[in-house]
Amino acid sequence: MGTILFYLLLFIVVALAASAFYLLVRIIGIYLRARRLETMRNYETILYAALPKLGPEDTLRALLPQPDSAALEEVLLRMGDEAEGEWKEQVIQVYRIRGYADKRLRQLRSHSKPRRSDAARRLGRIGDPEAVGPLKDLLSDRREEVREAALFALGRIGTLPALRAMCEMLGAGDRWAQEKIAEAMEEMGDECHLVLCELLQEGNAACRAFAAEVAGTVGGNEEALLLEGALRDPEIDVRARAASSLGRLRHRASRPALRQALKDPAWEVRCQAAKALGLLGDGDDALALADALRDTSWWVRQNAASALQELGERGERALEAALWDGDRFARETAAQALEEAGLLEKLAMEMREGRVDRGKEKAVRRLAEMGRVGCIADFLGRSRERAVVEGFLSLLAGVEHPELEEARKRAAEREAAAPGGDKDGGGNAEASAGPGDERRERGSE
């Protein structure tokens, strides 16, 4: 019993000693971090106050002769993350004078993968343009993490030489690398236009395709002209991306080139050209897009129909006319597009307002004649407005289909069950019957 008690007490003492040691280590760690943060705040205050007045060399010599090296470098890196223009140049100069830049450049040649990656990221955060050459060499590193760190660093440096160095990775087909290069181009703004123009005329097809895609986000009039030329590129991917970018650029002067691209041998190009014309939204393109409704590719037909919807009334009229097209694909695509665009709802609204749109009426009847009565029957089943239901049924008089017959039967049952028998649910029977009578007369004609 005594032995058990002894070991129990010993365990308690050891546990208490371990807890005390753990707490002591935590307290010391917190204290050291607090001291470090305080030191970094002091360094930051000194640099922000003295650099604009004294310059880098005098600030270091007079105010920071023997700083904590790690703390000062971290402060400079944080300042480099946010600094711009002349202020950033001063921060870079301090980083060089203290020897941090040389140290990190040496580490780029280290045998340790973490050291190479860390050095590249630090040089990127500070934004030293003199590091572009060594970082470019790192793009061919055998380790993916190191290559990614080098790309990150070059993107953060953001100079024209840095961007050109990054573009050498395009030939590898690395999607992540392409995204980082695109981000760098967007951040550079107008300065990236020169590189884009160079890439659009590059011998490597992957580079041309990348440039054709990015130009739709950061390009301008000059790139639009090059993109029009890219619509004749021997590579399908380049032509398709060029067509897509011309639409996103909203470059209206490119409409003739895009209409020509609707005849491209590759369906991928025709598909993007149709979508681009829809984004440009010019009604004069309705005829060319209507022709594309006969395309052998489903994607081209769908994009052409969507583009026609974007053109407003002229596009809608072209879709309605396509319901009588000799091509079955054109008829079916136009019918689906009109249904999705709310043709029935639009016609019902005009009936309520007492307006007559012969084009919409003919289109709805044509849908029924084509056998596309499911949406019509569903609409009539949901509608509780007698005038609208009677107007539609009158419009579709003579069209035989089981679903329409069922819709007529339900309409008759609702009318019979309505208060007042054959009256308009207690409302104005004469006003409700008027539009229906007019459409009955037109149907009989």
N, C-alpha and C positions, 0 to 999 in steps of 0.2 A: 504493500500500500504506500509506504514511504517512497519507494522508488518511482511509482507512478506519479505521485505528487511532485517529486523532484523534477521529472521530465516535463510535467505539465507547466511548472513554474519556469523551467528553462525555455520552453517553447514560447511562453508569454513574453519573457524578457527579450528573446531573440526577435520576436515579432515587433515589439515596441522599439527595439534598437533599429530594425530595418525601416520601420515607419518614420522614425526620427531622422534617419539618414536620408530617406527619400524626400522628406519635407525640407531638409537642409539643402539638398541639391536643387530642389525646385525654387527655394527662396534665393539661393545664390544665382541661379539661372535668370530669374525674374529681375534681380538686382542688376546683373550684367547687361541684360537687354535694355533695361531702363536707362542705364548709364550710356549705352551705345546710342539709343534713340536721342538722348539729350545731347550727346556729342554731335550726332548728325544734324540735329536742329540748329546747333550753334554754327556748324560749318555752313549750313544752308543760308543762315542769316548773314553771315560774313560775306559769302559769295554774292548773294543778291545785292547787298549794300555796296560792296567794294569794287566788284568787277567793272561796272560801268564807269567808275571814276578813276580807278588806279590801273586797270588792265590786268591781264592774267599774271604776268611775271611779278609785278610789284605786289599784287595781292598775296601771292604765295610767299614771297620773300618777307613781307612785313607782317602779315597777319596769320599765315599758316606755315611757319617754318618747319615744324616737326609734327605733322598731323598723324592721326590714326589712319594708316594707309587704307585699310579695308572700309572704314566708315566714310572716308572722303571719296573713294571710288564709287561707293553706292549712292552717295549724294549726287555726284556728277552724272551717274547713269540715270537717276530719276529726273534730274534737270534736263538731260539729253532727250528723255522721252517726250518732254513738253516744249522744249525750246525751239525757236524758229529764227530765221534770218541772222542778223548780226550777233544777236545774243547766243545763238547756237554755236556760231564760230568761236566765240570766246570760251564757251564751255568745252568745246573740242580742244582748243589750245591749252587749257588747264590740264585736260586729260593727257595730252601729249607731254607737257612739261614735267608732270609728275612721273612719267615713264610708264603709265598704264597701257598706252597704245602699243609701245614696243613689246611689253610683256605679253599682251594678248596676241600680238602678231606671231611671236615665237611659239606660243601655245598652239597656234593653228597647225604647226608641224609636229605636235606631240604624238606619241604612239598611243596615248589614251583617248578613246572615243569621247568620253564625257568631257575631257579637257578641250578637245577641238570644238565640240558643240558649244560648250560654255563660252569659250573665247569668241566664237563667231557671233553668238547672240549679244555679248557685251559690246563688241565693235558695232553691231547693228544698232543697239540702243543709243550709243553715243553718236552714231551717224557720221563717223569719220570717213570722208571720201577717199583718203589715201589707202584705205583698207580694201578698196574694190578689187585690185589685182589679186592679192592673196585669197580673198573670198571667192573670186572667180575660179581659182585653181581648186578650191574645195568642192566645187560643184561636181567634180568627177571622183569624189571620195568613194571608197568602197562601202561605206556605211550610210544607210538611208537617213538616219537621224542627223548625221553631220551635213549631208546635202540639204536637208530641210532647214537646218540652222543657217546655212550659208545663204539659201534663198530668202529666208526671213531677214537676215542682216542686209542683204543687197536691197530688198524692198524698203527697209527702214531708211537706208541711206538716200535712196530716191533720186539720185542724179541720173543724167542721161547715160553716162558710161555704165552705171550700175544696172540700169534697165536693159541696156544692150547685152551686158553679161548674163543677165537672167534669161534673156531670150534664147541663149544657146541651149537651154534645157528643153525647148519646145520640140526638138526633133526626137526626144526620148518618148514622147507620148504620155508623159506623167500628168494625169488629170489634176493632182494636187498642185504640181508646179505651175500648170496653166492658170489655176485659180489665184495663186499668189502673184503671178505676173500681171494678171488682169487687175487685181487689187492695187498693185503698185502703179499701174497705168492710170487708174481712176484717181489716185491720190496726187499724181503728178499734174493732172489737168492738161493745159495746152502744151506743155513741154513734151508730152508723149506722142504728139501728132507726127513728128518726124520719124520716130521709130515705127509707128503704125504704117506710114507710107512705105518705109523700107521693107517691112514684113509682107505687105500686100504684093510686093514685087519680088519676094524671096524665091529662090529656086526650090526650096523644100516645101512640099505641099502642106505638111502639118503646120508650118509657120504661116502660110497664106490662109489656111482655114481658121487658125486661131485669130489672126488679125482681122479677118472678115467678120468674125463673131464679136470681138471686142469693140470694133469700130461702131457697132450699133449702140453702144453705151457711151463711149467717150469721143466718138468721131464728130466731124463737122462737114461743111460743104466740100472741102478738098477730099476728104475720105470718101464722100458719097460718089464723087466722080470716079475714084479708083474702084469703088465697089461696083459701079456700073460696068467697068471693064472686067471685073472679076466674074460677072455673070457669063462671060465667055471663057472662063478658065477650063482647062481640060479635065480638072478634077470635079466630080459631082459634089463632094462635101463642100468645097470652096464656093461653088455656085449657089448651093442651097443656103449656106450661111450668109453669103453676100445679099441674097434676096431678102432674107429675114431681117438683116441689119438695115437695109434701105427702108423697110417698113417702120422699124423702131426709130429711125432718125427723122421720120415724117418729112422726107425730102421729096416734095411734090414734083420737082423737075425730073425725077427718076421714073415717073409713071410710064412713059413710052418704053423704057428698057424693061420694066417689070411686065408690061403687057407682052413684050416679045418673049420674056422668060416663061410665060404661060404655055409656050410651044416647045419648051426644052424637051429633049428626048428622055430625060430622067424625071420620074414622077416626084422625087424628093424636091427638085427645083421648082417644078410647077406648083407643088403644094405650098411652098413658102412664098412664091410669087403671088399666089391668090390671097394668102393671108396678109401679105404686105399691102396689096391694093385695098383691102378692106380697112386697114389701119389708116391709110392715106385718105379714105373716105370721099373720093370724088365721083359724083354720079355719072360722069362721062365714061367711067370704066365699066359701067353696068353691062354693056353689050359683050365686052371681052370676057367678063366673069360668067355671064350667062352661057357663052360658048363652052366654058370650062366645066359646066354642069354635065357635059357629054363625055367627059374624060373617062378613060378606062380604069383609072385609079380611084378607089373609094375615098382616100384621104384628099385628093385634089377636089373631088366633087363636094365633099363636106366643107372644106375650107372656102371654096367658091361660094357655096350657099351662105355660109356665115358672113363672108365678106359682103355679099349682096344685102344682107340684113343691116350691115353697118352703113350702107349707102343711103338709108332712109327710103323715101317714097319711090325714087327711081329704081332702087334695088328691089323693093317689094313688087313693083310693077313687072320687073324682069322675071321675078320668081313666078308671079301669076301667069305670065305669058308662057313660061316653060312648062306649065301643066298640059299644054297642047303640043309639046315638042314631039318630034317623031322618034326620039331616043328614049327608051324606057328608063334608063338610068337617070336622065335629066328630069323626067316627069316625077319619078319617085323621090329623088333628092329635093326637088322644089316643093313637093307636097309635104314632106317631113319638115322642111325649114319653115313653111308657112304655118303649119300646125304649132310648131314650137314658138313661133313669133306671135302667137295669139290672134290668128286671123278670125276665129269664131268670136272671141271676146270683142274684138274691134268692130266687127259687123253688128253684134248685139248692141253695142254702145250707140252706134249710128242709128239703129232702129229705135232706140229709146228717145233719141234726139230728133227723130223724124227726118233724118237725112238719108239720102240714097246714094250708095256707091256701087255702080254697076259692075266695076271691076272685081270688088270683093264678093258680090253676089254670084257672079259667074264662076269665080274661083272656088267658092264653097260648093256650088252645084257640081263643078268638075271633080272635086275631091270625092263627092258621093258617087259620081259616075265611075270613078276609078276604083271604087270599092273600099275607099278609106273612110268608112262610116263609123268606125269605133269611137273616134274622138267626138264626132257629131252627136251620136246617140248618147254618149256620156254627158256631153254638154246639155243636151235637151233634158236628160234625166235629172240633172242638178238644177236646172233653171226653174224658177217658180213664177216667172213673169209670163202671163198668158200671151201678151202681144208679141213678145220675142219668140216664144215657142211656135205660135201660129205663123209668124213671119217666116221662120226657118222651114216649117213643114210645107208652107205654101211654095216657098222657093224650091223645095226638093220634090214637088209634085211630079209624079211620073217616074221617079227613080225607085226601082224595086230592089229592096234588100231586106232580109229578115230583121236585122237590127233596127232599120228605119221603121218597119211595120210595128215592131215592139214599142218603139218610141212614140209612134202615132197612137197606139193603143193606150199607153200609159197617160198620154196627154188627154185623151178622151175621158179616161177614168177620173183623172184629177178634175177635169171640167165638170163632170157629172156630180162629183162629190163635193164641189165647192158650194158655199152658201148661195142660195138663189138659183140653183140649177144651172141653167145655161147663161147666167149673168157672170160678170167678171168679178167673182168673189166679193160682191157687195160694193164694187167700185164702179167706175164709169165705163159701162160696156161699150158705148159708142166710141169713146176715145181709144179703148184697147183694141177694138176690132178694126179700126181704120187702117193701120199699117198692114194688118193681115189681109184685109180685103184687097188692098192695092197689090200685094204680092201674089194673091190668088189670080188676079187678073193678068199679071205679068206671066205667071206660070202657065195659064191657059193659052196665052199668046205664043 
